[in-house]
Amino acid sequence: MKKSKNIGYLFQEGFRGIFLHGFMSFAAVCVTVACLIIIGSFSMILYNLQLLVTELEQQNEVLVYIDETYNTAQAKSVGSQINLIPNVQNAVFKSREEALNDFIAEQGDIDAFGGVISDDLRDRFVVTLVDNAQMEQTVEAIAQIPGVADINDHPEIAQGFTTIQNVLNVAAAAIIIVLLVVSLFIISNTIKLAMYDRRDEIAIMKMVGATNGFIRLPYVVEGFLIGIFSAAVAFFAEWGLYDLVAAKIQQIDSLQLFAVVPFMDVIWPMVATFGITGLLVGVLGSLMSIRKFLDV
């Protein structure tokens, strides 16, 4: 019973502090919501771009040509050895006849291949990799397999994709850190103003023997409430904005290349991200601001 009363007192004091400085609390919520929306939006943009880069990576295929002296059965047996290489995701066999038909279909002009027969080509495997950053090592391993006559790969493209992903990760980390610091600063100053007005009350509580923990907790609860409320507002605002932008993108023909991930596919990670970030920003902001007022 006593514990429930203490919890009730803490939340009562937390709400009291919020409404006591209504304008600053409102400003703290607005700034925190704005920061969380920017963090969430940038995270979703980064996630969609990473999926796009991953999809494009899968199109950066390695063509493995088989020795022309191998018959079809022998050529297919090479594929089992290629698939045993750790970084190989899949190796799809393509016969000489299939390769010729593909060339004709791509050109759209059968006359351009007049006189060309399938025996002029080689059986091949279309190989996709798990990690394109390891393309050179994987190609070297494939080249050691008996029956492999030639390999057509594009390591410069794979390196370009790796560079793009690294740049995106660094940019995302930098922006998120800056926005978190801004949110911490705003909430910290809001709580600091509340405590400045109540510094005499804090001093009296200290003189009558109140512990630092007893004095600190209501302000921590105040920061917690601001952070959680901001996170809830930001989450639903982000959800609406994301769905609106996704719908607009799908209506533009030139942007059909971008397959936007539905928000429902990432809803629980986003709930966790917004909730934890709002909680940490609110609580840490309070703890940062209260320290100097306890030395009275």
KAPEGI-V863235 format. One line per field, one symbol per residue. burial: I if it has 9 or more other ideal C-beta (glycine too) atoms within 8 Angstrom, else O. A space follows every 50 residues. Layout:
burial = ???
This chain:
burial = OOOOOOOOIIIOIIIOIIOOIOOIIOIIIOIIIOIIIIIIIIIIOIIIII IIIOIIIOOIOIIIIIOOOIOOOIIIIIIOIIIOIOIIOOIOIIIIOOII OIIIOOOOOOOOIOOOOIOOOIIIIIIIIOOIOIIOOIIOIIOOIOIIOO IOOOIOOIIOIIOIIOOIIOOIOOIIOOIIOIIIIIIIIIIIIIIOOOIO OIIOIIOOOOOOOOIIIIIIIIIIIIIIIIIIIIIOIIIOIIIOOIOOII OOOOOOOOOOIOIOOIIOOIIOIIIOIIIIIIIIIIIIIIOOIIOO
